[in-house]
Amino acid sequence: MTTVIVEPSKAVSLLSSMYLCKPSKAAIEKWKMALDEDTSLFLWDMKEAFDEIDTESEKELEDILWEYTRLFIGPYKMQCPPWESVYTSSKRLMMQEAHDEVRNFYNEAGLAMNNPDIMPDHIGAELNFLALLLQDIDAEAEKGQDFQDMAKRFLDEHLGKWIPQFANDMEDAADTSFYRTLARITKTLIDYIRERLEEM
């Protein structure tokens, strides 16, 4: 079993946390440290975006937190809702078919959502699941093919269907370099992983 997918799995895991966690000073410094320790080709632009953030500036931290809130939480109409259901349901509503389908994927892999505040089809949850599958392709010698097949299915049936439009909407709506870069890298990395899995 080839290991070409290990580095992307780490990048996907890190991106997942950037969608799931509010960009507090502590979180930003933790992300910066992770990038300094292991900057992959995929996250080089992300590192540059982080280098522009002054974590000692209260205004900069407030601006980034407001951006996160505006993009993903509210109170106003969200330009890029972070749930697959909103992008794939005809009425753009939460907790539609994708919500249950993604949860079924997690159950099939023997995983369960332990945080009731995060929906299964949230982008952060979906990226985290993909990262786990990619890690298991290499870690589980006997089951590696099963995890590889599941990762392909998950990309085809879920992430690949809505991430491109979500990322475009996010890049258009974002005011900060950080979130514009995050949108662009998310789309690029998903495309890359789909291509690599098809080659395996």
MODELLER restraints for C-alpha pairs under 7 A, 6 or more apart:
rsr = mdl.restraints
at = mdl.atoms
rsr.add(forms.Gaussian(group=physical.xy_distance, feature=features.Distance(at['CA:1:A'], at['CA:138:A']), mean=6.59, stdev=0.5))
rsr.add(forms.Gaussian(group=physical.xy_distance, feature=features.Distance(at['CA:3:A'], at['CA:138:A']), mean=6.10, stdev=0.5))
rsr.add(forms.Gaussian(group=physical.xy_distance, feature=features.Distance(at['CA:5:A'], at['CA:134:A']), mean=6.35, stdev=0.5))
rsr.add(forms.Gaussian(group=physical.xy_distance, feature=features.Distance(at['CA:6:A'], at['CA:134:A']), mean=6.75, stdev=0.5))
rsr.add(forms.Gaussian(group=physical.xy_distance, feature=features.Distance(at['CA:6:A'], at['CA:135:A']), mean=6.12, stdev=0.5))
rsr.add(forms.Gaussian(group=physical.xy_distance, feature=features.Distance(at['CA:7:A'], at['CA:40:A']), mean=6.95, stdev=0.5))
rsr.add(forms.Gaussian(group=physical.xy_distance, feature=features.Distance(at['CA:9:A'], at['CA:131:A']), mean=4.63, stdev=0.5))
rsr.add(forms.Gaussian(group=physical.xy_distance, feature=features.Distance(at['CA:9:A'], at['CA:134:A']), mean=5.56, stdev=0.5))
rsr.add(forms.Gaussian(group=physical.xy_distance, feature=features.Distance(at['CA:9:A'], at['CA:135:A']), mean=6.11, stdev=0.5))
rsr.add(forms.Gaussian(group=physical.xy_distance, feature=features.Distance(at['CA:10:A'], at['CA:131:A']), mean=6.89, stdev=0.5))
rsr.add(forms.Gaussian(group=physical.xy_distance, feature=features.Distance(at['CA:11:A'], at['CA:42:A']), mean=6.98, stdev=0.5))
rsr.add(forms.Gaussian(group=physical.xy_distance, feature=features.Distance(at['CA:11:A'], at['CA:43:A']), mean=6.83, stdev=0.5))
rsr.add(forms.Gaussian(group=physical.xy_distance, feature=features.Distance(at['CA:12:A'], at['CA:127:A']), mean=6.12, stdev=0.5))
rsr.add(forms.Gaussian(group=physical.xy_distance, feature=features.Distance(at['CA:12:A'], at['CA:128:A']), mean=6.98, stdev=0.5))
rsr.add(forms.Gaussian(group=physical.xy_distance, feature=features.Distance(at['CA:12:A'], at['CA:131:A']), mean=5.59, stdev=0.5))
rsr.add(forms.Gaussian(group=physical.xy_distance, feature=features.Distance(at['CA:13:A'], at['CA:127:A']), mean=6.70, stdev=0.5))
rsr.add(forms.Gaussian(group=physical.xy_distance, feature=features.Distance(at['CA:13:A'], at['CA:128:A']), mean=5.44, stdev=0.5))
rsr.add(forms.Gaussian(group=physical.xy_distance, feature=features.Distance(at['CA:13:A'], at['CA:131:A']), mean=5.41, stdev=0.5))
rsr.add(forms.Gaussian(group=physical.xy_distance, feature=features.Distance(at['CA:16:A'], at['CA:124:A']), mean=4.37, stdev=0.5))
rsr.add(forms.Gaussian(group=physical.xy_distance, feature=features.Distance(at['CA:16:A'], at['CA:125:A']), mean=6.91, stdev=0.5))
rsr.add(forms.Gaussian(group=physical.xy_distance, feature=features.Distance(at['CA:16:A'], at['CA:127:A']), mean=5.27, stdev=0.5))
rsr.add(forms.Gaussian(group=physical.xy_distance, feature=features.Distance(at['CA:16:A'], at['CA:128:A']), mean=5.49, stdev=0.5))
rsr.add(forms.Gaussian(group=physical.xy_distance, feature=features.Distance(at['CA:17:A'], at['CA:124:A']), mean=6.50, stdev=0.5))
rsr.add(forms.Gaussian(group=physical.xy_distance, feature=features.Distance(at['CA:19:A'], at['CA:123:A']), mean=6.98, stdev=0.5))
rsr.add(forms.Gaussian(group=physical.xy_distance, feature=features.Distance(at['CA:19:A'], at['CA:124:A']), mean=5.09, stdev=0.5))
rsr.add(forms.Gaussian(group=physical.xy_distance, feature=features.Distance(at['CA:20:A'], at['CA:124:A']), mean=5.20, stdev=0.5))
rsr.add(forms.Gaussian(group=physical.xy_distance, feature=features.Distance(at['CA:22:A'], at['CA:65:A']), mean=6.72, stdev=0.5))
rsr.add(forms.Gaussian(group=physical.xy_distance, feature=features.Distance(at['CA:22:A'], at['CA:68:A']), mean=6.90, stdev=0.5))
rsr.add(forms.Gaussian(group=physical.xy_distance, feature=features.Distance(at['CA:23:A'], at['CA:64:A']), mean=6.76, stdev=0.5))
rsr.add(forms.Gaussian(group=physical.xy_distance, feature=features.Distance(at['CA:23:A'], at['CA:65:A']), mean=5.72, stdev=0.5))
rsr.add(forms.Gaussian(group=physical.xy_distance, feature=features.Distance(at['CA:25:A'], at['CA:55:A']), mean=5.98, stdev=0.5))
rsr.add(forms.Gaussian(group=physical.xy_distance, feature=features.Distance(at['CA:25:A'], at['CA:61:A']), mean=6.84, stdev=0.5))
rsr.add(forms.Gaussian(group=physical.xy_distance, feature=features.Distance(at['CA:32:A'], at['CA:50:A']), mean=6.48, stdev=0.5))
rsr.add(forms.Gaussian(group=physical.xy_distance, feature=features.Distance(at['CA:35:A'], at['CA:47:A']), mean=6.18, stdev=0.5))
rsr.add(forms.Gaussian(group=physical.xy_distance, feature=features.Distance(at['CA:42:A'], at['CA:189:A']), mean=6.84, stdev=0.5))
rsr.add(forms.Gaussian(group=physical.xy_distance, feature=features.Distance(at['CA:45:A'], at['CA:181:A']), mean=6.92, stdev=0.5))
rsr.add(forms.Gaussian(group=physical.xy_distance, feature=features.Distance(at['CA:46:A'], at['CA:181:A']), mean=6.24, stdev=0.5))
rsr.add(forms.Gaussian(group=physical.xy_distance, feature=features.Distance(at['CA:46:A'], at['CA:182:A']), mean=6.74, stdev=0.5))
rsr.add(forms.Gaussian(group=physical.xy_distance, feature=features.Distance(at['CA:49:A'], at['CA:177:A']), mean=6.20, stdev=0.5))
rsr.add(forms.Gaussian(group=physical.xy_distance, feature=features.Distance(at['CA:49:A'], at['CA:178:A']), mean=5.24, stdev=0.5))
rsr.add(forms.Gaussian(group=physical.xy_distance, feature=features.Distance(at['CA:49:A'], at['CA:181:A']), mean=6.99, stdev=0.5))
rsr.add(forms.Gaussian(group=physical.xy_distance, feature=features.Distance(at['CA:50:A'], at['CA:178:A']), mean=6.77, stdev=0.5))
rsr.add(forms.Gaussian(group=physical.xy_distance, feature=features.Distance(at['CA:53:A'], at['CA:60:A']), mean=7.00, stdev=0.5))
rsr.add(forms.Gaussian(group=physical.xy_distance, feature=features.Distance(at['CA:54:A'], at['CA:60:A']), mean=6.71, stdev=0.5))
rsr.add(forms.Gaussian(group=physical.xy_distance, feature=features.Distance(at['CA:55:A'], at['CA:61:A']), mean=6.51, stdev=0.5))
rsr.add(forms.Gaussian(group=physical.xy_distance, feature=features.Distance(at['CA:70:A'], at['CA:76:A']), mean=7.00, stdev=0.5))
rsr.add(forms.Gaussian(group=physical.xy_distance, feature=features.Distance(at['CA:70:A'], at['CA:78:A']), mean=6.59, stdev=0.5))
rsr.add(forms.Gaussian(group=physical.xy_distance, feature=features.Distance(at['CA:71:A'], at['CA:78:A']), mean=5.57, stdev=0.5))
rsr.add(forms.Gaussian(group=physical.xy_distance, feature=features.Distance(at['CA:71:A'], at['CA:79:A']), mean=6.17, stdev=0.5))
rsr.add(forms.Gaussian(group=physical.xy_distance, feature=features.Distance(at['CA:71:A'], at['CA:80:A']), mean=6.06, stdev=0.5))
rsr.add(forms.Gaussian(group=physical.xy_distance, feature=features.Distance(at['CA:72:A'], at['CA:78:A']), mean=6.34, stdev=0.5))
rsr.add(forms.Gaussian(group=physical.xy_distance, feature=features.Distance(at['CA:72:A'], at['CA:80:A']), mean=6.73, stdev=0.5))
rsr.add(forms.Gaussian(group=physical.xy_distance, feature=features.Distance(at['CA:72:A'], at['CA:81:A']), mean=5.67, stdev=0.5))
rsr.add(forms.Gaussian(group=physical.xy_distance, feature=features.Distance(at['CA:72:A'], at['CA:82:A']), mean=5.99, stdev=0.5))
rsr.add(forms.Gaussian(group=physical.xy_distance, feature=features.Distance(at['CA:79:A'], at['CA:169:A']), mean=6.51, stdev=0.5))
rsr.add(forms.Gaussian(group=physical.xy_distance, feature=features.Distance(at['CA:79:A'], at['CA:170:A']), mean=6.93, stdev=0.5))
rsr.add(forms.Gaussian(group=physical.xy_distance, feature=features.Distance(at['CA:79:A'], at['CA:173:A']), mean=6.29, stdev=0.5))
rsr.add(forms.Gaussian(group=physical.xy_distance, feature=features.Distance(at['CA:80:A'], at['CA:166:A']), mean=5.89, stdev=0.5))
rsr.add(forms.Gaussian(group=physical.xy_distance, feature=features.Distance(at['CA:80:A'], at['CA:169:A']), mean=5.61, stdev=0.5))
rsr.add(forms.Gaussian(group=physical.xy_distance, feature=features.Distance(at['CA:80:A'], at['CA:170:A']), mean=5.44, stdev=0.5))
rsr.add(forms.Gaussian(group=physical.xy_distance, feature=features.Distance(at['CA:82:A'], at['CA:122:A']), mean=5.49, stdev=0.5))
rsr.add(forms.Gaussian(group=physical.xy_distance, feature=features.Distance(at['CA:82:A'], at['CA:123:A']), mean=5.49, stdev=0.5))
rsr.add(forms.Gaussian(group=physical.xy_distance, feature=features.Distance(at['CA:83:A'], at['CA:94:A']), mean=6.92, stdev=0.5))
rsr.add(forms.Gaussian(group=physical.xy_distance, feature=features.Distance(at['CA:83:A'], at['CA:121:A']), mean=5.33, stdev=0.5))
rsr.add(forms.Gaussian(group=physical.xy_distance, feature=features.Distance(at['CA:83:A'], at['CA:122:A']), mean=4.41, stdev=0.5))
rsr.add(forms.Gaussian(group=physical.xy_distance, feature=features.Distance(at['CA:83:A'], at['CA:123:A']), mean=6.02, stdev=0.5))
rsr.add(forms.Gaussian(group=physical.xy_distance, feature=features.Distance(at['CA:84:A'], at['CA:98:A']), mean=6.37, stdev=0.5))
rsr.add(forms.Gaussian(group=physical.xy_distance, feature=features.Distance(at['CA:84:A'], at['CA:121:A']), mean=5.35, stdev=0.5))
rsr.add(forms.Gaussian(group=physical.xy_distance, feature=features.Distance(at['CA:84:A'], at['CA:122:A']), mean=6.51, stdev=0.5))
rsr.add(forms.Gaussian(group=physical.xy_distance, feature=features.Distance(at['CA:84:A'], at['CA:162:A']), mean=6.43, stdev=0.5))
rsr.add(forms.Gaussian(group=physical.xy_distance, feature=features.Distance(at['CA:85:A'], at['CA:92:A']), mean=6.84, stdev=0.5))
rsr.add(forms.Gaussian(group=physical.xy_distance, feature=features.Distance(at['CA:85:A'], at['CA:93:A']), mean=6.25, stdev=0.5))
rsr.add(forms.Gaussian(group=physical.xy_distance, feature=features.Distance(at['CA:85:A'], at['CA:94:A']), mean=5.24, stdev=0.5))
rsr.add(forms.Gaussian(group=physical.xy_distance, feature=features.Distance(at['CA:85:A'], at['CA:95:A']), mean=6.04, stdev=0.5))
rsr.add(forms.Gaussian(group=physical.xy_distance, feature=features.Distance(at['CA:85:A'], at['CA:96:A']), mean=5.34, stdev=0.5))
rsr.add(forms.Gaussian(group=physical.xy_distance, feature=features.Distance(at['CA:85:A'], at['CA:97:A']), mean=6.74, stdev=0.5))
rsr.add(forms.Gaussian(group=physical.xy_distance, feature=features.Distance(at['CA:85:A'], at['CA:98:A']), mean=5.17, stdev=0.5))
rsr.add(forms.Gaussian(group=physical.xy_distance, feature=features.Distance(at['CA:85:A'], at['CA:99:A']), mean=6.13, stdev=0.5))
rsr.add(forms.Gaussian(group=physical.xy_distance, feature=features.Distance(at['CA:85:A'], at['CA:121:A']), mean=6.88, stdev=0.5))
rsr.add(forms.Gaussian(group=physical.xy_distance, feature=features.Distance(at['CA:86:A'], at['CA:92:A']), mean=4.09, stdev=0.5))
rsr.add(forms.Gaussian(group=physical.xy_distance, feature=features.Distance(at['CA:86:A'], at['CA:93:A']), mean=4.75, stdev=0.5))
rsr.add(forms.Gaussian(group=physical.xy_distance, feature=features.Distance(at['CA:86:A'], at['CA:94:A']), mean=5.33, stdev=0.5))
rsr.add(forms.Gaussian(group=physical.xy_distance, feature=features.Distance(at['CA:87:A'], at['CA:162:A']), mean=6.10, stdev=0.5))
rsr.add(forms.Gaussian(group=physical.xy_distance, feature=features.Distance(at['CA:88:A'], at['CA:162:A']), mean=6.90, stdev=0.5))
rsr.add(forms.Gaussian(group=physical.xy_distance, feature=features.Distance(at['CA:89:A'], at['CA:96:A']), mean=6.55, stdev=0.5))
rsr.add(forms.Gaussian(group=physical.xy_distance, feature=features.Distance(at['CA:98:A'], at['CA:121:A']), mean=6.66, stdev=0.5))
rsr.add(forms.Gaussian(group=physical.xy_distance, feature=features.Distance(at['CA:99:A'], at['CA:120:A']), mean=5.97, stdev=0.5))
rsr.add(forms.Gaussian(group=physical.xy_distance, feature=features.Distance(at['CA:99:A'], at['CA:121:A']), mean=5.18, stdev=0.5))
rsr.add(forms.Gaussian(group=physical.xy_distance, feature=features.Distance(at['CA:102:A'], at['CA:120:A']), mean=6.21, stdev=0.5))
rsr.add(forms.Gaussian(group=physical.xy_distance, feature=features.Distance(at['CA:102:A'], at['CA:121:A']), mean=6.09, stdev=0.5))
rsr.add(forms.Gaussian(group=physical.xy_distance, feature=features.Distance(at['CA:103:A'], at['CA:120:A']), mean=5.68, stdev=0.5))
rsr.add(forms.Gaussian(group=physical.xy_distance, feature=features.Distance(at['CA:106:A'], at['CA:112:A']), mean=6.15, stdev=0.5))
rsr.add(forms.Gaussian(group=physical.xy_distance, feature=features.Distance(at['CA:113:A'], at['CA:120:A']), mean=6.93, stdev=0.5))
rsr.add(forms.Gaussian(group=physical.xy_distance, feature=features.Distance(at['CA:130:A'], at['CA:151:A']), mean=6.43, stdev=0.5))
rsr.add(forms.Gaussian(group=physical.xy_distance, feature=features.Distance(at['CA:133:A'], at['CA:147:A']), mean=5.65, stdev=0.5))
rsr.add(forms.Gaussian(group=physical.xy_distance, feature=features.Distance(at['CA:133:A'], at['CA:151:A']), mean=6.04, stdev=0.5))
rsr.add(forms.Gaussian(group=physical.xy_distance, feature=features.Distance(at['CA:136:A'], at['CA:144:A']), mean=6.30, stdev=0.5))
rsr.add(forms.Gaussian(group=physical.xy_distance, feature=features.Distance(at['CA:136:A'], at['CA:147:A']), mean=6.40, stdev=0.5))
rsr.add(forms.Gaussian(group=physical.xy_distance, feature=features.Distance(at['CA:137:A'], at['CA:144:A']), mean=4.15, stdev=0.5))
rsr.add(forms.Gaussian(group=physical.xy_distance, feature=features.Distance(at['CA:137:A'], at['CA:145:A']), mean=6.69, stdev=0.5))
rsr.add(forms.Gaussian(group=physical.xy_distance, feature=features.Distance(at['CA:137:A'], at['CA:147:A']), mean=5.46, stdev=0.5))
rsr.add(forms.Gaussian(group=physical.xy_distance, feature=features.Distance(at['CA:137:A'], at['CA:148:A']), mean=5.66, stdev=0.5))
rsr.add(forms.Gaussian(group=physical.xy_distance, feature=features.Distance(at['CA:138:A'], at['CA:144:A']), mean=6.20, stdev=0.5))
rsr.add(forms.Gaussian(group=physical.xy_distance, feature=features.Distance(at['CA:152:A'], at['CA:194:A']), mean=6.99, stdev=0.5))
rsr.add(forms.Gaussian(group=physical.xy_distance, feature=features.Distance(at['CA:152:A'], at['CA:197:A']), mean=6.63, stdev=0.5))
rsr.add(forms.Gaussian(group=physical.xy_distance, feature=features.Distance(at['CA:155:A'], at['CA:194:A']), mean=6.90, stdev=0.5))
rsr.add(forms.Gaussian(group=physical.xy_distance, feature=features.Distance(at['CA:163:A'], at['CA:187:A']), mean=6.41, stdev=0.5))
rsr.add(forms.Gaussian(group=physical.xy_distance, feature=features.Distance(at['CA:164:A'], at['CA:187:A']), mean=5.77, stdev=0.5))
rsr.add(forms.Gaussian(group=physical.xy_distance, feature=features.Distance(at['CA:167:A'], at['CA:183:A']), mean=4.77, stdev=0.5))
rsr.add(forms.Gaussian(group=physical.xy_distance, feature=features.Distance(at['CA:167:A'], at['CA:184:A']), mean=6.45, stdev=0.5))
rsr.add(forms.Gaussian(group=physical.xy_distance, feature=features.Distance(at['CA:167:A'], at['CA:187:A']), mean=6.04, stdev=0.5))
rsr.add(forms.Gaussian(group=physical.xy_distance, feature=features.Distance(at['CA:170:A'], at['CA:180:A']), mean=6.90, stdev=0.5))
rsr.add(forms.Gaussian(group=physical.xy_distance, feature=features.Distance(at['CA:170:A'], at['CA:183:A']), mean=5.97, stdev=0.5))
rsr.add(forms.Gaussian(group=physical.xy_distance, feature=features.Distance(at['CA:171:A'], at['CA:180:A']), mean=4.57, stdev=0.5))
rsr.add(forms.Gaussian(group=physical.xy_distance, feature=features.Distance(at['CA:171:A'], at['CA:183:A']), mean=5.55, stdev=0.5))
rsr.add(forms.Gaussian(group=physical.xy_distance, feature=features.Distance(at['CA:171:A'], at['CA:184:A']), mean=6.87, stdev=0.5))
rsr.add(forms.Gaussian(group=physical.xy_distance, feature=features.Distance(at['CA:174:A'], at['CA:180:A']), mean=5.68, stdev=0.5))
